[in-house]
Amino acid sequence: MSLQTIPSDPTARWQLVQHLTQRMRSGDDLPLLEVEGEWRPGKLVLDTWERFVDRHRAAPERHPFGVYTHLPYCTTKCTYCQDFTEGLSSPEFLERHLSGVLTELELFAPVLRQLRPTSFYFGGGTPSLWSPKQMQRYYEKLFEICNFTSDAQLCAEANPNSFDREKAELLRSFGINRMSFGVQALDPVVLGQINRAYQKPGDIADAIALARSVGVESVNLDLVAGLPEQSTQSFLNDVKFCAEAGPDLLWLHPFNPEADIFVKAKRQLERDSLELREEMLHAADAMLLGMGWERLFRQPIYHKKLIGHPRHFVEADYLGGSVMGFGWGAFSRCDGDIAYGNLERPRWETPLKSGELPEYFSEILEPTDRSTRFLMFHAKEGIDRALYRDLFGRDVLEDHGQRLGELAELGWLRIEPNTITAQFDWWHDDLAVRRYLLSDRRLGVLADKYQRSGWYNAGAGIQGQGRTYDYFRWLSREGRTPQDLRAIPWQPRLGSAGASGNGLASALP
């Protein structure tokens, strides 16, 4: 497949994207690092951020910006994990990673000092593996360089087993106002299957209580549905325990086939496992809504109060924002200009030892990529035309009218005066709609590269029904919608100087 063979007929184009969706492993096609990325010098990346500064400073509400740091190590790696992590073979790697992150922060400092991040997220891996002294050095450097807004949400992930009072108090002293604990499962049989047999329910309750005791305002728990040996009842038991343990956000993740145990064997879950996973999530949805939780969008993300909304996720994905990432394994995206990352530890670590920027595996984005990404994330929820206009200065039909009109003619979308509404419920249809919205060049490159890759036929293991993650019926439309994002009153950080309480609603024009 090449660019010249991309059909102009809407029906034929839809058949192509459906075929790709059945065969491919990628669910978010912007950026296309896997198919169009190449190694570029760090100076080019830094220069791109320099050009972003003026845009951000002139209209921060249209160009939201957040900071991400990645610690890619865990004591042991869970078998389900698809993140860019590895088991920790020696504590030396923690110190080496810290040294590299501190240098990388310093090299990007000339740009960072000119920006006002509204979110910070420290993920992994297991960020809580750093010792208190290592955390102290990292956060001192971060806050010396970054001038966060007074209402910024500052989040750190932790494993309950490496989260203690000294670390909790230190994190809170730096203004961390949200903690995210990866629970994943609590059933001992399931935990044994995923290499987490050490975890006990009491660990989770203790971690939440500890975070609350030092003044952390928001606590999130992650659970995974569809894990090996997991039943619907055991999953519901885990969800109920976590819901009653005191968090204000619960994030339920469908077990993804790209996890290590499936990628290495190029295997898929069987159809009955897919149906069981969907049953788990829909049963948990009914239970949580019945317990008074509110859902964010049509995804299995539940909150008790507005402060629990994951701001980094909302602004980076749903508002098309920019993220500057640090550490090998981190991904970054600068507006509609460039997306990049570095997944090779030696290639990241070696130049930083000499005080030089590493190369980054990056892709130069197309002019419409940022707005296309916005549509991709909003299609299943409903595209709010006023929110699009707030962010991009034009009506969505001026920029994407042809493709949206074709999808409406095909019956997948309905164009209304205020909203463009999805006419589908299944995840695989959502993925096909996303790919339909790509430019002809993007779609041609995607089709060509994947047909020639080893991943192209990876979906054939479930009788042509697609990759494991694409078999899921989206939850009902009862949840909070993306339109509501304009009305979230982000809270000022406790103890932040000059906190004004300004939120996204007051910032957007």
C-alpha positions in Angstrom: 0.0 0.0 0.0 1.4 3.4 -0.9 0.1 7.0 -0.9 -1.2 6.7 -4.4 -3.5 3.8 -3.5 -5.4 5.6 -0.8 -9.0 5.6 -2.1 -10.9 8.9 -2.6 -14.2 7.1 -2.4 -15.5 7.4 1.3 -16.8 3.8 1.4 -13.5 2.4 0.1 -11.5 4.6 2.5 -13.7 3.3 5.4 -13.0 -0.3 4.3 -9.3 0.4 4.3 -9.3 1.8 7.9 -11.4 -1.1 9.1 -9.0 -3.5 7.6 -6.0 -1.7 9.3 -7.8 -1.7 12.6 -8.3 -5.4 12.5 -4.6 -5.9 11.9 -2.7 -3.3 13.8 -1.5 -3.0 17.3 -1.5 0.8 17.6 -4.6 2.6 18.9 -3.5 6.2 18.9 -2.1 7.1 15.5 -0.9 10.6 16.3 2.0 10.9 16.6 3.2 8.1 14.3 6.6 7.6 16.0 6.6 3.9 15.2 6.2 4.5 11.5 7.7 7.9 10.8 10.1 8.6 13.6 13.8 9.2 13.2 16.7 10.1 15.5 17.2 13.9 15.7 19.6 16.0 17.7 18.4 17.4 21.0 19.2 20.9 19.9 16.5 20.7 17.2 14.0 19.7 20.0 15.1 22.5 22.2 14.8 25.1 19.4 11.2 23.8 18.7 10.3 24.5 22.4 11.8 27.9 22.1 9.4 28.8 19.3 6.5 27.5 21.4 7.2 29.9 24.2 5.7 33.0 22.6 2.5 31.1 21.6 2.1 29.8 25.1 2.7 33.1 26.8 0.3 34.9 24.5 -2.6 32.4 25.0 -1.9 29.8 27.7 -5.5 28.7 27.6 -5.1 27.6 24.0 -1.7 26.0 24.5 -1.8 24.3 27.9 1.5 22.9 29.0 2.5 20.2 31.5 5.7 18.5 32.7 6.2 14.7 32.9 9.1 12.7 34.5 9.5 9.0 34.0 11.3 6.6 36.3 11.5 3.4 34.3 12.3 0.9 37.0 10.3 -1.5 39.2 11.5 -3.9 41.9 10.0 -6.6 39.7 8.1 -6.1 36.4 4.5 -7.2 36.3 3.7 -9.6 33.5 0.8 -7.4 32.3 2.9 -4.3 32.0 3.3 -2.6 28.6 5.0 0.6 29.9 8.6 1.5 29.2 10.0 -0.1 32.3 12.4 -2.8 33.4 13.1 -4.7 36.6 15.7 -3.0 38.9 18.8 -5.2 38.8 20.9 -2.7 41.0 20.1 0.4 43.0 22.9 2.0 41.0 20.4 2.5 38.1 18.2 4.7 40.3 21.1 7.1 41.0 22.2 7.1 37.3 18.7 7.9 36.2 18.4 10.7 38.7 21.7 12.2 37.5 20.5 12.1 33.9 17.1 13.6 34.7 18.8 16.5 36.7 21.1 17.2 33.8 18.3 17.0 31.3 16.2 19.4 33.3 19.1 21.9 33.5 19.6 21.7 29.7 15.9 22.5 29.1 15.8 25.1 31.8 16.1 28.2 29.5 12.8 27.2 28.0 11.1 25.8 31.1 11.7 29.0 33.1 9.6 30.9 30.5 6.6 28.6 30.7 3.8 28.2 33.2 2.9 24.5 33.6 -0.6 23.7 34.8 0.2 20.1 35.6 3.0 17.8 36.6 3.0 14.0 36.5 5.7 11.7 37.8 5.1 8.2 36.4 6.9 5.0 35.7 7.8 2.4 36.5 7.8 3.1 40.2 8.7 6.7 41.1 8.6 5.8 44.8 11.7 3.7 44.5 13.9 6.8 44.8 15.1 7.3 48.3 14.0 10.4 50.3 17.3 12.0 49.6 17.1 11.3 45.9 13.5 12.7 45.8 14.7 15.8 47.6 17.4 16.5 45.0 15.0 15.9 42.2 12.1 18.1 43.5 14.5 20.9 44.5 15.8 21.1 40.9 12.2 20.8 39.5 10.8 23.7 41.5 13.9 25.8 41.1 13.3 25.7 37.3 9.5 25.3 36.9 7.1 28.1 37.7 3.8 26.2 38.1 0.5 28.0 38.1 -1.1 28.5 41.5 -3.8 26.0 40.6 -1.5 23.4 39.0 -2.2 19.7 39.7 1.0 18.0 40.8 0.8 14.2 40.8 3.2 11.4 41.7 2.7 7.7 41.2 3.7 5.3 43.9 3.7 1.6 44.7 2.0 1.2 48.2 4.9 -1.1 49.2 7.6 1.6 48.7 5.5 4.5 50.0 6.3 5.5 53.6 5.7 8.5 55.9 9.1 10.1 55.2 8.4 10.0 51.4 4.8 11.1 51.9 5.8 14.1 54.0 8.5 15.1 51.6 6.2 15.0 48.6 3.6 17.1 50.4 6.3 19.6 51.4 6.9 20.2 47.7 3.3 20.8 47.0 2.3 17.4 45.6 -1.5 17.4 45.8 -2.4 14.2 44.0 -1.1 10.6 44.5 -1.8 7.7 42.2 -1.4 4.2 43.5 -1.2 1.2 41.1 -3.3 -1.5 42.7 -4.1 -3.5 39.5 -5.7 -6.4 41.5 -6.2 -7.8 45.0 -7.3 -11.4 44.3 -4.3 -13.6 45.5 -4.7 -16.0 42.6 -4.6 -13.1 40.0 -1.7 -11.4 41.8 0.3 -14.7 41.5 -0.3 -14.7 37.8 0.9 -11.1 37.3 4.0 -11.2 39.5 2.5 -9.2 42.3 2.0 -11.8 45.0 3.6 -9.5 47.6 0.6 -7.1 47.6 -2.1 -7.2 50.3 -5.3 -5.2 50.7 -4.0 -3.6 53.9 -1.2 -2.1 51.9 -3.6 -0.1 49.8 -5.7 1.1 52.7 -2.5 2.1 54.6 -1.1 4.1 51.6 -4.4 6.0 51.2 -4.5 6.8 54.9 -0.9 8.0 54.8 -1.4 10.2 51.8 -4.5 11.8 53.5 -2.7 12.2 56.8 -0.1 14.5 55.3 -2.7 16.6 53.4 -2.7 15.2 49.9 -6.0 16.4 48.4 -6.6 13.8 45.7 -5.9 10.0 45.6 -6.3 7.8 42.5 -6.3 4.0 42.4 -5.7 2.0 39.2 -7.2 -1.4 38.6 -7.0 -3.7 35.6 -9.9 -5.8 34.2 -9.4 -9.0 32.3 -6.2 -10.3 33.9 -5.3 -14.0 33.8 -7.4 -16.1 36.2 -9.6 -13.1 37.0 -13.4 -13.6 37.3 -16.1 -10.9 37.1 -16.9 -11.5 40.8 -13.2 -11.2 41.9 -12.9 -8.0 39.9 -16.0 -6.5 41.4 -14.7 -7.4 44.9 -11.5 -5.5 44.1 -13.4 -2.5 42.8 -15.7 -2.4 45.8 -12.8 -2.6 48.2 -10.9 0.2 46.5 -14.0 2.4 46.2 -14.6 2.1 49.9 -10.9 2.6 50.8 -11.1 6.4 50.5 -9.8 7.5 47.0 -11.6 10.2 45.0 -10.6 8.7 41.6 -10.8 5.2 40.3 -9.3 4.3 36.9 -10.3 0.9 35.5 -8.0 -0.2 32.7 -8.9 -3.0 30.2 -6.2 -5.6 30.1 -4.2 -4.7 27.0 -2.7 -7.3 24.6 0.5 -5.4 24.1 1.6 -6.5 27.6 4.9 -8.4 27.6 3.4 -11.9 27.9 1.5 -11.4 24.7 3.8 -9.3 22.6 6.7 -11.7 23.0 4.6 -14.7 22.0 2.6 -12.7 19.4 -0.5 -14.2 21.0 -4.0 -12.8 21.6 -6.7 -13.4 24.2 -9.4 -15.7 23.1 -12.9 -14.3 22.3 -14.4 -15.6 25.6 -11.7 -13.7 27.5 -12.6 -10.5 25.6 -16.2 -10.9 26.4 -15.4 -11.5 30.0 -13.3 -8.4 30.2 -16.1 -6.3 28.8 -18.6 -7.9 31.2 -16.3 -7.0 34.1 -16.1 -3.3 33.1 -19.8 -2.9 32.5 -20.7 -4.6 35.7 -18.2 -2.4 37.6 -19.7 0.7 35.9 -23.2 -0.2 37.1 -21.9 -0.9 40.6 -19.9 2.3 41.0 -22.7 4.5 39.6 -25.0 2.9 42.1 -22.6 3.7 44.8 -22.7 7.4 43.9 -19.6 7.7 41.8 -19.6 9.8 38.7 -18.0 8.8 35.4 -15.6 10.9 33.4 -16.7 10.6 29.7 -17.5 7.2 28.3 -14.4 5.6 29.7 -14.1 3.6 33.0 -12.7 6.6 35.0 -14.7 7.5 38.1 -14.5 10.4 40.5 -16.1 11.5 43.8 -15.3 15.2 43.6 -14.0 17.5 40.9 -10.5 17.8 42.4 -10.0 14.1 41.4 -10.1 14.9 37.7 -6.7 13.8 36.2 -5.6 17.3 34.9 -2.5 16.1 33.1 -4.4 13.5 31.1 -7.3 15.9 30.4 -5.1 18.8 29.1 -2.6 16.7 27.3 -5.1 14.5 25.4 -8.5 16.1 25.5 -7.3 19.7 25.1 -4.5 19.0 22.7 -1.9 20.3 25.1 1.9 20.0 25.2 4.0 17.9 27.5 7.7 18.1 28.1 9.0 14.7 29.4 12.2 13.8 31.2 14.0 10.5 31.6 14.4 7.7 29.2 11.0 6.1 28.5 9.2 9.5 28.6 7.3 10.8 25.6 6.9 14.5 24.8 4.8 16.6 22.4 5.3 20.2 21.6 2.1 21.7 20.4 1.6 20.8 16.7 5.3 20.9 16.0 7.1 17.8 17.2 6.6 14.5 19.1 9.6 12.7 20.6 11.0 10.3 23.1 14.0 8.2 23.9 13.5 4.6 24.8 17.2 3.5 24.7 18.9 4.0 28.0 22.5 4.1 26.8 21.6 6.6 24.0 19.9 8.8 26.6 22.3 8.4 29.4 25.7 8.7 27.7 25.6 12.2 26.3 24.0 13.5 29.5 27.0 12.3 31.5 29.0 14.8 29.5 26.4 17.6 30.0 25.1 17.3 26.4 21.6 16.8 25.1 20.9 13.3 23.8 19.3 12.6 20.5 15.5 12.0 20.5 13.5 9.6 18.4 11.1 12.2 17.0 8.6 13.1 14.3 7.9 16.5 12.8 4.1 16.9 12.9 1.8 18.1 10.2 0.0 21.5 10.6 -3.3 19.8 11.3 -2.0 17.1 13.6 -2.9 18.8 16.9 -6.5 19.5 15.9 -6.8 16.0 14.4 -5.6 14.5 17.7 -8.3 16.6 19.4 -11.0 15.0 17.2 -9.6 11.5 17.8 -10.0 11.8 21.5 -13.4 13.5 21.4 -15.1 11.5 18.6 -16.7 8.8 20.9 -17.7 11.4 23.5 -19.0 14.1 21.2 -17.0 16.9 19.6 -17.9 20.2 21.3 -17.7 22.8 18.5 -17.4 25.7 21.0 -14.5 24.0 22.8 -12.8 23.4 19.4 -13.2 27.1 18.5 -11.8 28.2 21.9 -8.7 26.1 21.4 -8.1 26.5 17.6 -9.8 29.8 16.7 -12.0 28.3 13.9 -15.1 26.1 13.6 -14.2 22.5 13.3 -15.9 22.2 10.0 -13.6 24.8 8.5 -10.6 22.6 9.3 -12.0 19.1 9.0 -15.4 19.5 7.2 -14.7 17.0 4.4 -13.7 14.0 6.5 -16.4 14.7 9.2 -19.0 15.1 6.5 -18.0 11.8 4.9 -18.2 10.0 8.2 -21.6 11.6 8.8 -22.8 10.4 5.3 -21.5 6.9 6.2 -23.5 6.9 9.4 -20.7 7.0 12.0 -21.2 10.6 13.1 -24.1 13.1 13.4 -23.3 16.8 12.8 -25.4 19.1 15.0 -25.1 22.9 15.5 -23.2 22.6 18.8 -21.9 19.0 18.8 -20.7 16.3 16.5 -22.0 13.1 18.0 -20.7 9.6 17.7 -23.1 7.0 16.2 -21.1 4.0 17.4 -20.4 2.2 20.7 -17.6 -0.2 19.9 -13.9 0.6 20.5 -12.9 -0.9 17.2 -15.2 1.5 15.4 -13.7 4.4 17.3 -10.2 3.3 16.2 -11.4 3.1 12.6 -12.9 6.6 12.8 -9.6 7.9 14.2 -7.7 6.5 11.3 -10.3 7.8 8.8 -9.5 11.4 10.0 -5.8 11.1 9.1 -4.5 12.9 6.1 -4.0 10.9 2.9 -0.3 11.0 3.4 -0.5 9.8 7.0 -2.9 7.0 6.1 -0.8 5.9 3.2 2.4 5.8 5.3 0.6 4.0 8.0 -0.8 1.4 5.7 2.5 0.9 3.9 4.6 0.6 7.0 2.3 -1.8 8.8 1.7 -4.1 5.9 5.5 -4.6 5.8 5.9 -4.9 9.5 5.9 -8.0 11.7 2.9 -6.6 13.6 0.6 -6.5 10.6 -1.0 -9.9 11.1 -0.9 -9.9 14.8 -4.6 -9.5 15.1 -5.4 -12.6 13.1 -5.3 -14.7 16.2 -8.9 -13.9 17.0 -10.4 -14.8 13.7 -10.0 -11.4 12.0 -11.9 -9.6 14.8 -9.0 -7.3 15.5 -6.5 -6.7 18.3 -7.6 -7.5 21.8 -8.1 -4.0 22.9 -10.4 -3.1 20.1 -13.2 -5.4 21.3 -15.0 -3.3 23.9 -18.3 -1.5 24.0 -18.0 2.0 25.2 -19.9 2.8 28.4 -23.2 4.8 28.2 -23.3 8.5 27.7 -24.3 9.1 31.4 -20.9 10.4 32.3 -19.4 13.9 32.5 -18.8 15.1 28.9 -15.8 17.0 27.4 -18.0 20.1 27.3 -17.8 20.1 31.1 -14.0 20.5 30.9 -14.6 24.2 30.4 -16.3 24.4 33.8 -13.9 22.5 36.0 -12.8 24.8 38.9 -9.2 23.7 39.4 -8.4 24.2 43.1 -5.4 26.4 44.2 -2.6 24.4 45.7 -2.6 24.5 49.5 0.1 26.8 50.7 0.9 28.1 47.2 1.9 31.8 47.3 -0.6 34.1 45.6 -3.1 31.3 44.8 -6.0 32.9 43.0 -8.1 29.9 42.3 -8.3 30.6 38.6 -9.4 27.6 36.7 -9.8 26.5 33.1 -13.3 28.0 33.0 -12.0 31.5 33.8 -9.0 31.0 31.5 -10.7 30.0 28.3 -12.0 32.9 26.2 
